[in-house]
Amino acid sequence: MKTAIIVLVLVVVVFVATMVLVGAGVRIPGLEPPPTKSDGSVDEDALADWHPPSLASFMASAGGYFAPHADFGTTSLAVTFGTPRVVTAKPSDNDVDIAKVQVSGGALLISYACKHRKDGSSCSQTVCLCTPGSPLISPAVAFCGDDSQWKQAASPGVCSGRERQSGSILVYPEARNVSLTALGPAVSVDLK
């Protein structure tokens, strides 16, 4: 009973803290609201380029601290241009694991192909990450359009810094392979 009360109190505290931060104008990466004009109304012209947050990425970021993490057997690696690298998560008894990925230099396309065994629905995900100023020279950058949180820079070929440097994907038992493709010269990748 005490454990249930403690968990309930923690959930309420996190919820209230999130509402206070959002109310104060603090932006949570990946959960940006629709664009607005200076008077607070929705900017219909800019709305065409805005995409609502992905439920999968929201669940991965929100539950990341408590959820089981995918174990790839390594915590850091380098991916070179022109040679996609596949990393395999170790088998797990969990229904889903979370793979947190961060780039410390360069740009990266993360592709995860998956179909649920039960109903055949897709559980595939695409996440693109880059550090500000890194070149985006690979034709694979076109696949970043599948990532609803990716914001391509106004100057083509260079990461503007509006894009993410870290992200999460959900790894299911049906498929344990994650493909990593450098979008420019070699990229340093941290897996958590």
C-alpha positions as semicolon CSV with decimal commas, in nm:
position;residue;x (nm);y (nm);z (nm)
1;M;0,000;0,000;0,000
2;K;0,282;0,239;0,085
3;T;0,447;0,168;-0,250
4;A;0,126;0,249;-0,437
5;I;0,091;0,580;-0,250
6;I;0,454;0,673;-0,322
7;V;0,413;0,592;-0,693
8;L;0,090;0,793;-0,707
9;V;0,256;1,092;-0,539
10;L;0,549;1,073;-0,785
11;V;0,312;1,064;-1,083
12;V;0,123;1,369;-0,952
13;V;0,448;1,560;-0,885
14;V;0,583;1,487;-1,235
15;F;0,251;1,588;-1,393
16;V;0,234;1,915;-1,198
17;A;0,601;1,993;-1,272
18;T;0,543;1,933;-1,644
19;M;0,239;2,160;-1,647
20;V;0,430;2,434;-1,462
21;L;0,722;2,411;-1,706
22;V;0,495;2,416;-2,011
23;G;0,297;2,704;-1,862
24;A;0,620;2,895;-1,809
25;G;0,707;2,855;-2,176
26;V;0,974;2,589;-2,136
27;R;0,985;2,375;-2,451
28;I;1,019;2,000;-2,409
29;P;1,221;1,863;-2,707
30;G;1,003;1,670;-2,948
31;L;0,678;1,801;-2,795
32;E;0,652;2,142;-2,958
33;P;0,301;2,291;-2,978
34;P;0,156;2,414;-3,308
35;P;0,309;2,742;-3,434
36;T;0,134;3,055;-3,314
37;K;0,123;3,422;-3,410
38;S;0,222;3,699;-3,170
39;D;-0,142;3,735;-3,062
40;G;-0,153;3,369;-2,954
41;S;-0,369;3,241;-3,239
42;V;-0,259;2,943;-3,450
43;D;-0,046;3,042;-3,752
44;E;-0,230;2,865;-4,036
45;D;0,054;2,923;-4,287
46;A;0,322;2,770;-4,065
47;L;0,086;2,491;-3,956
48;A;0,141;2,311;-4,289
49;D;0,503;2,234;-4,188
50;W;0,421;2,131;-3,830
51;H;0,362;1,769;-3,734
52;P;0,211;1,654;-3,404
53;P;0,445;1,458;-3,176
54;S;0,476;1,089;-3,251
55;L;0,308;0,876;-2,985
56;A;0,593;0,624;-3,000
57;S;0,863;0,887;-2,948
58;F;0,658;1,051;-2,670
59;M;0,620;0,717;-2,491
60;A;0,990;0,646;-2,539
61;S;1,096;0,982;-2,397
62;A;0,839;0,991;-2,118
63;G;0,888;0,633;-2,003
64;G;1,257;0,615;-2,070
65;Y;1,366;0,639;-1,711
66;F;1,154;0,350;-1,590
67;A;1,129;0,132;-1,900
68;P;1,370;-0,150;-1,979
69;H;1,653;-0,039;-2,206
70;A;1,761;-0,231;-2,513
71;D;2,104;-0,386;-2,462
72;F;2,321;-0,374;-2,775
73;G;2,633;-0,505;-2,601
74;T;2,812;-0,174;-2,665
75;T;2,756;0,182;-2,550
76;S;2,937;0,376;-2,823
77;L;3,040;0,325;-3,183
78;A;3,131;0,511;-3,500
79;V;2,934;0,492;-3,823
80;T;3,118;0,588;-4,142
81;F;2,965;0,743;-4,452
82;G;2,851;0,495;-4,715
83;T;2,848;0,194;-4,482
84;P;2,522;0,150;-4,290
85;R;2,575;-0,033;-3,965
86;V;2,327;-0,276;-3,811
87;V;2,327;-0,322;-3,434
88;T;2,129;-0,601;-3,272
89;A;1,964;-0,573;-2,932
90;K;2,009;-0,877;-2,713
91;P;1,699;-1,093;-2,662
92;S;1,469;-0,969;-2,388
93;D;1,169;-1,101;-2,196
94;N;1,006;-0,757;-2,207
95;D;0,718;-0,663;-2,437
96;V;0,918;-0,361;-2,548
97;D;1,260;-0,212;-2,477
98;I;1,372;0,146;-2,530
99;A;1,688;0,231;-2,721
100;K;1,820;0,580;-2,645
101;V;2,057;0,709;-2,911
102;Q;2,268;1,025;-2,903
103;V;2,508;1,168;-3,158
104;S;2,809;1,363;-3,034
105;G;2,934;1,455;-3,379
106;G;2,778;1,431;-3,724
107;A;2,435;1,325;-3,847
108;L;2,257;0,989;-3,830
109;L;1,951;0,813;-3,976
110;I;1,812;0,542;-3,750
111;S;1,582;0,293;-3,922
112;Y;1,390;0,021;-3,745
113;A;1,174;-0,215;-3,952
114;C;0,915;-0,421;-3,766
115;K;0,573;-0,585;-3,796
116;H;0,372;-0,697;-3,492
117;R;0,322;-1,074;-3,481
118;K;-0,035;-1,054;-3,354
119;D;-0,197;-0,835;-3,618
120;G;0,074;-0,763;-3,877
121;S;0,059;-0,388;-3,813
122;S;0,375;-0,186;-3,857
123;C;0,593;-0,096;-3,562
124;S;0,863;0,054;-3,785
125;Q;1,025;0,382;-3,684
126;T;1,256;0,640;-3,841
127;V;1,458;0,885;-3,633
128;C;1,712;1,139;-3,760
129;L;1,968;1,309;-3,537
130;C;2,247;1,561;-3,597
131;T;2,474;1,808;-3,423
132;P;2,466;2,177;-3,528
133;G;2,687;2,256;-3,826
134;S;2,735;1,895;-3,934
135;P;2,711;1,835;-4,311
136;L;2,414;1,641;-4,449
137;I;2,544;1,497;-4,777
138;S;2,389;1,152;-4,800
139;P;2,088;1,087;-5,026
140;A;1,946;0,904;-4,721
141;V;1,855;1,248;-4,576
142;A;1,535;1,213;-4,785
143;F;1,424;0,935;-4,548
144;C;1,426;1,183;-4,260
145;G;1,093;1,308;-4,394
146;D;0,943;0,994;-4,238
147;D;1,050;1,125;-3,896
148;S;0,773;1,363;-3,783
149;Q;1,010;1,543;-3,542
150;W;1,284;1,616;-3,798
151;K;1,314;1,980;-3,895
152;Q;1,536;2,020;-4,200
153;A;1,742;2,338;-4,196
154;A;1,668;2,627;-4,430
155;S;2,019;2,604;-4,574
156;P;2,031;2,266;-4,747
157;G;2,310;2,030;-4,658
158;V;2,387;2,159;-4,306
159;C;2,232;2,072;-3,972
160;S;2,094;2,395;-3,827
161;G;2,069;2,285;-3,466
162;R;1,688;2,288;-3,474
163;E;1,706;1,914;-3,530
164;R;1,752;1,670;-3,243
165;Q;2,084;1,539;-3,115
166;S;1,926;1,253;-2,921
167;G;1,619;1,038;-2,956
168;S;1,460;0,709;-2,863
169;I;1,305;0,418;-3,044
170;L;1,094;0,133;-2,916
171;V;1,249;-0,209;-2,983
172;Y;1,003;-0,499;-2,994
173;P;1,072;-0,873;-2,960
174;E;0,964;-0,922;-3,324
175;A;1,272;-0,742;-3,459
176;R;1,591;-0,669;-3,268
177;N;1,800;-0,512;-3,550
178;V;1,844;-0,135;-3,574
179;S;2,009;0,017;-3,883
180;L;2,236;0,322;-3,841
181;T;2,328;0,528;-4,151
182;A;2,564;0,827;-4,147
183;L;2,412;1,129;-4,325
184;G;2,751;1,290;-4,369
185;P;3,109;1,204;-4,271
186;A;3,166;0,965;-3,980
187;V;2,934;1,008;-3,683
188;S;2,992;0,920;-3,317
189;V;2,697;0,737;-3,164
190;D;2,615;0,665;-2,798
191;L;2,364;0,389;-2,719
192;K;2,189;0,389;-2,381
